[in-house]
């Protein structure tokens, strides 16, 4: 793709980008769920096959709701689960819900929605990125993600790690096209990876879970994966390309240096 390609042009910050992102995320949550239950102010997603994945077993608040009533609502609709997880998609509602939920024992995380506004990177000679098609025939991606999951969670049990690795299978149903991208070292081992969710009809793409195995950090592999995801999204006609970053974690600044800027925030609450 040349630098003159219109898909490389910086975005003009359409005022509806934030709402389009929220709509995409809500749709993705519903489509990948094993079961969806409507509740006052939102919906509950469940996936019994991946019960340790809070992403797939959580309460989404999407409409008007009583902040003081959220703890009770979560206890009622998630009573059969060992955890509580609530995502409030409206930034203002999420903020005013913090006191009641923290008092009820929840941990609060602010997630920043970031849109790519810079030019789409050109392919570099050092990029070694390819698409993972269908089930991973050699187990390379599964092996890499599993090893890194154990590094992140050395005290976890087998079931938790299994669910966090295998939940990618459920994500395939979340968007029109779901790609798993990976960078390889010279020996062919996967050393960095990311999810790419494409909805060309809506012109929206999400990049998710950009990660590098710890032994391969600071070698440019994550840059290669991220650049490949941006190129693929642009080629699919997705002019709105976004990702989600923890407001208090270092990747927020890393993405900022690569052409992403914040357009909004959502609030996530967890209790174990």
JOTA-V303432 format. One record per residue. N is the residue number from 0. PHI is phi in degrees with one decimal (* if undefined). Layout:
n-><N	N>
phi-><PHI	PHI>
This chain:
n-><0	1	2	3	4	5	6	7	8	9	10	11	12	13	14	15	16	17	18	19	20	21	22	23	24	25	26	27	28	29	30	31	32	33	34	35	36	37	38	39	40	41	42	43	44	45	46	47	48	49	50	51	52	53	54	55	56	57	58	59	60	61	62	63	64	65	66	67	68	69	70	71	72	73	74	75	76	77	78	79	80	81	82	83	84	85	86	87	88	89	90	91	92	93	94	95	96	97	98	99	100	101	102	103	104	105	106	107	108	109	110	111	112	113	114	115	116	117	118	119	120	121	122	123	124	125	126	127	128	129	130	131	132	133	134	135	136	137	138	139	140	141	142	143	144	145	146	147	148	149	150	151	152	153	154	155	156	157	158	159	160	161	162	163	164	165	166	167	168	169	170	171	172	173	174	175	176	177	178	179	180	181	182	183	184	185	186	187	188	189	190	191	192	193	194	195	196	197	198	199	200	201	202	203	204	205	206	207	208	209	210	211	212	213	214	215	216	217	218	219	220	221	222	223	224	225	226	227	228	229	230	231	232	233	234	235	236	237	238	239	240	241	242	243	244	245	246	247	248	249	250	251	252	253	254	255	256	257	258	259	260	261	262	263	264	265	266	267	268	269	270	271>
phi-><*	-82.9	-66.4	-85.3	-62.6	-59.9	-71.0	-87.8	-69.9	-60.4	-75.6	-96.6	56.9	-58.0	-66.6	-95.9	-57.0	-60.6	-66.3	-63.5	-66.1	-60.6	-60.6	-62.7	-64.8	-65.5	-61.2	-61.6	-61.6	-68.2	-70.3	-89.9	-73.1	-75.5	-152.6	-124.2	-119.7	-74.9	-135.7	-57.7	85.5	173.2	-154.8	-108.4	-107.3	-135.9	-148.8	-62.9	-67.5	-125.4	-67.9	-87.2	-86.0	-65.7	-55.9	-99.0	-140.6	-154.6	-102.0	-105.2	-102.8	-119.8	-134.4	-55.9	-153.4	-86.7	-55.6	-66.4	-91.9	-63.4	-58.2	-66.4	-60.6	-62.0	-62.0	-70.7	-86.3	-115.6	-58.3	-87.9	-103.1	-79.0	-129.2	-126.7	-143.1	-130.5	-112.7	-104.7	-81.2	-89.6	-61.6	-65.7	-62.9	-60.7	-63.4	-77.0	-86.7	-58.6	-58.6	-65.5	-75.4	-65.8	-64.7	-85.1	96.1	-87.4	-94.1	-107.1	-127.7	-95.7	-104.7	-98.7	-88.7	-120.9	-105.1	-80.3	-117.3	-85.3	-68.6	-72.4	-63.2	-72.7	-67.6	-105.5	-62.6	-87.3	-68.0	-127.6	-129.6	-142.3	-86.0	-91.4	-100.3	59.9	-59.1	-74.2	-64.5	-105.8	69.9	-65.5	-66.1	-58.2	-65.0	-65.7	-66.9	-63.5	-60.8	-71.3	-60.9	-66.4	-66.3	-71.8	-130.5	-63.6	-98.1	-73.2	-94.8	-59.3	-63.8	-63.1	-62.6	-56.7	-65.4	-70.9	-82.5	-78.5	-63.0	-57.9	-59.5	-66.2	-63.8	-57.3	-87.4	-78.0	-143.3	-58.4	-140.9	-123.8	-117.0	-111.0	-103.2	-147.6	-103.7	-116.6	-87.5	-63.8	-87.0	96.4	-72.3	-77.4	-120.1	-152.8	-157.0	-162.5	-94.5	-134.4	-109.1	-116.1	-130.8	-58.4	-62.0	-94.5	71.1	-124.4	-139.0	-116.2	-103.1	-138.8	54.9	-70.3	-146.9	-130.3	-60.2	-54.9	-65.4	-117.2	-66.1	62.8	-119.1	89.1	-66.1	-63.9	-60.1	-63.6	-65.9	-62.4	-62.5	-63.6	-61.6	-64.7	-64.9	-65.5	-64.5	-63.8	-64.2	-83.0	86.8	-94.3	-74.5	-96.6	-119.8	-140.1	-149.2	-121.9	-131.9	-67.1	-60.3	-104.3	-116.6	-63.4	-57.9	-55.7	-73.8	-60.9	-66.5	-60.1	-75.3	-113.5	93.0	-100.1	-135.4	-73.1	-122.2	178.0	-140.0	-125.4	-123.1	-117.2	-130.5	-133.6	-142.7	-110.5>
